[in-house]
Amino acid sequence: MAQGRILVIEDEDLLRGMILEVLATDGYETAEASDERTAMRLVRELTPDLVVLDLNLPAHMKGLEICRQIRQDAATNHVAVLVLTGNKGDEYEAAMFDAGADEYIRKADFKPQLFLRRVAAVLRRATQTGNAAIQSGPLTIFPARREALVDGTALSLTPTEFDILCKLASNPERAISRKELLDRGGEGEDPAVDRTVDVHILAIRRKLKAFSWLVSTVWGVGYRLGAGPDA
């Protein structure tokens, strides 16, 4: 039985073939696209569990725009997106997450086992929450519906933002490390994990608006929910 359905959007034939082989060998059901029109059609037709997306597609609609369209479409906004990028720098990471990406891996760092761990982590985050509603002050989370409300207003969260907020809300007042929030426990030390989680937290706080104080920084550890504004 397949572990999940993954759509690979990559214009480089060699890399796309390698990714498809790695995923298929690990038991995933796969589909592929090498251009943006085919990509968006398959996203809507297949509604995969995960899209592996090349950031630098050659046509007019770049990877970031595809990511934004996935997030803006009510039929596909629950689909997780793992970006493949050749770019480096904090500004690129911020742009990816602002567009709605859940995770990324640099092409220069691509290793099959690391890639599979990232894929599994993204998919696992979407299935680890229970079904009971979670209440924390003005925040209400419905894991089964993957819906979060603050003061009665629905939050527009990416899958990873939702999973991070849900994990925090499921463990009120407990400081949770960045690695645990991103489910990277088996990868060793990686400064990129801290930056990735920090960008997601910044986006969550921005969407919480007046209730941004719900997510508190625990210096040297990570984050917690419900402790009030940062000291």
C-alpha positions in Angstrom: 0.0 0.0 0.0 1.4 3.4 -1.0 2.5 5.7 1.9 1.1 8.8 0.1 0.7 10.4 -3.3 3.5 12.8 -4.3 3.6 15.1 -7.4 7.1 15.9 -8.5 7.4 19.2 -10.5 10.9 19.4 -11.9 12.0 20.4 -15.4 15.4 18.6 -15.2 14.8 15.1 -16.6 17.7 13.5 -14.7 16.9 15.0 -11.3 13.1 14.4 -11.8 13.8 10.7 -12.7 16.0 10.2 -9.7 13.5 11.8 -7.3 10.7 9.6 -8.7 12.8 6.5 -8.4 13.8 7.3 -4.8 10.1 7.9 -3.8 8.8 4.9 -5.6 11.4 2.6 -4.0 10.3 3.9 -0.6 6.6 3.0 -1.3 5.2 6.3 -2.4 2.7 6.7 -5.3 4.1 9.3 -7.7 3.1 11.6 -10.5 5.3 14.1 -12.5 5.2 17.3 -14.3 8.0 19.3 -16.1 6.1 22.5 -16.8 3.8 24.8 -14.9 0.6 24.2 -16.9 0.8 20.4 -16.5 1.8 21.0 -12.8 -1.3 23.1 -11.9 -3.6 20.7 -13.8 -2.3 17.7 -11.9 -2.3 19.5 -8.6 -6.1 20.1 -9.1 -6.9 16.7 -10.6 -4.8 14.5 -8.1 -4.9 16.7 -5.0 -1.7 14.9 -3.8 -0.5 14.7 -0.2 2.7 16.5 -1.1 4.2 18.5 -4.0 7.9 18.4 -4.5 8.5 21.7 -6.4 11.5 23.0 -8.3 11.8 26.7 -7.5 13.4 27.6 -10.8 11.1 26.4 -13.5 12.1 27.9 -16.9 8.7 29.2 -18.1 6.9 32.4 -17.1 5.3 30.9 -14.0 8.1 30.3 -11.6 7.9 27.8 -8.6 6.9 30.5 -6.1 3.9 31.4 -8.2 2.8 27.8 -8.4 3.2 27.6 -4.6 1.0 30.7 -4.2 -1.6 29.3 -6.5 -1.8 26.1 -4.5 -2.3 28.0 -1.3 -4.9 30.4 -2.8 -7.1 27.6 -4.2 -9.5 26.2 -1.6 -9.4 22.8 -3.3 -5.6 22.5 -2.9 -4.5 24.7 0.0 -4.2 21.7 2.3 -1.5 20.1 0.0 2.0 20.2 1.5 4.8 21.7 -0.5 8.5 20.8 -0.3 10.6 23.1 -2.4 13.8 22.2 -4.2 16.0 25.2 -4.6 19.5 26.1 -5.9 19.3 29.5 -4.2 20.9 30.3 -0.9 20.3 33.1 1.6 17.8 34.1 4.2 15.8 36.3 1.7 15.1 33.2 -0.5 14.0 31.2 2.6 11.7 34.0 3.6 10.2 34.2 0.1 9.6 30.5 0.0 7.7 30.4 3.2 5.8 33.6 2.4 4.6 31.9 -0.7 3.3 29.0 1.4 6.1 26.4 1.3 6.2 23.9 4.2 9.8 22.7 3.8 12.7 23.0 1.5 15.9 21.3 0.5 18.8 22.7 -1.5 19.7 20.8 -4.7 23.3 21.0 -3.7 22.5 19.1 -0.5 20.2 16.5 -2.1 20.9 13.0 -0.7 18.2 10.3 -1.1 18.0 9.4 2.6 17.9 13.1 3.8 15.3 13.8 1.2 13.1 10.9 2.3 13.4 11.9 5.9 12.2 15.4 5.0 9.3 14.0 2.9 8.3 11.7 5.8 8.5 14.5 8.3 6.2 16.7 6.3 3.6 14.0 5.8 3.9 12.8 9.4 3.2 16.3 10.8 -0.2 16.2 8.9 -1.3 12.9 10.6 0.0 13.1 14.1 -2.8 15.4 15.6 -5.8 13.9 17.3 -9.4 14.7 16.5 -10.5 16.5 19.7 -10.8 20.3 19.5 -8.0 22.1 21.3 -8.7 25.3 23.2 -6.1 27.8 24.5 -7.5 31.2 25.4 -8.9 32.9 22.2 -7.4 30.1 20.1 -9.4 27.1 19.0 -8.0 24.3 16.8 -10.0 21.5 15.1 -7.3 19.0 14.1 -9.7 16.7 12.1 -10.9 19.7 10.0 -7.4 21.2 10.1 -9.0 24.5 11.0 -7.7 27.1 13.5 -9.7 30.0 14.8 -8.5 33.0 16.9 -11.3 35.0 18.6 -13.7 33.3 16.2 -11.9 34.2 13.1 -10.4 31.5 10.8 -6.6 31.6 10.3 -5.2 31.0 6.8 -2.3 28.7 7.7 0.0 26.6 5.5 0.0 22.9 6.5 3.3 23.3 8.4 2.1 26.5 10.1 -1.0 24.6 11.2 1.0 21.6 12.4 3.4 23.8 14.4 0.6 25.7 16.0 -1.3 22.5 16.8 1.7 20.9 18.4 2.2 24.0 20.6 -1.5 24.1 21.5 -1.4 20.3 22.3 1.4 21.0 24.8 0.3 24.1 26.7 3.0 25.9 28.7 5.6 23.4 27.6 8.7 24.7 25.8 9.1 22.8 22.6 12.4 22.9 20.7 12.7 24.0 17.1 13.8 20.5 16.0 10.8 18.9 17.7 8.4 21.5 16.1 9.8 20.6 12.7 10.1 16.9 13.4 13.9 16.8 12.7 15.0 14.8 15.7 17.1 12.3 13.6 19.1 14.7 11.5 21.6 16.1 14.0 22.5 19.8 14.5 21.4 22.0 11.6 21.3 25.8 11.9 18.9 25.9 9.0 16.2 24.2 11.2 16.3 27.2 13.6 15.8 29.7 10.7 13.1 27.6 9.1 11.0 27.4 12.4 11.6 31.0 13.2 10.2 32.1 9.8 7.2 29.9 10.3 6.6 31.3 13.8 6.9 34.8 12.4 4.3 34.0 9.9 2.0 32.5 12.5 2.4 35.5 14.8 1.6 37.9 11.9 -1.6 36.0 11.2 -2.6 35.9 14.9 -2.4 39.8 14.7 -3.4 41.2 18.1 -3.0 37.7 19.6 0.6 37.2 18.5 1.5 37.1 22.2 0.0 33.6 22.3 3.3 32.2 20.9 6.1 33.0 23.3 9.9 32.6 22.7 11.8 30.5 25.2 15.3 31.7 24.7 17.8 28.9 24.1 15.0 26.3 23.8 12.3 27.1 21.3 8.7 28.2 21.7 5.6 27.6 23.8 1.9 28.6 23.7 -0.2 30.3 26.3 2.6 31.8 28.4 1.8 35.4 27.5 3.9 38.1 25.8 7.7 37.5 25.5 9.7 38.7 28.5 
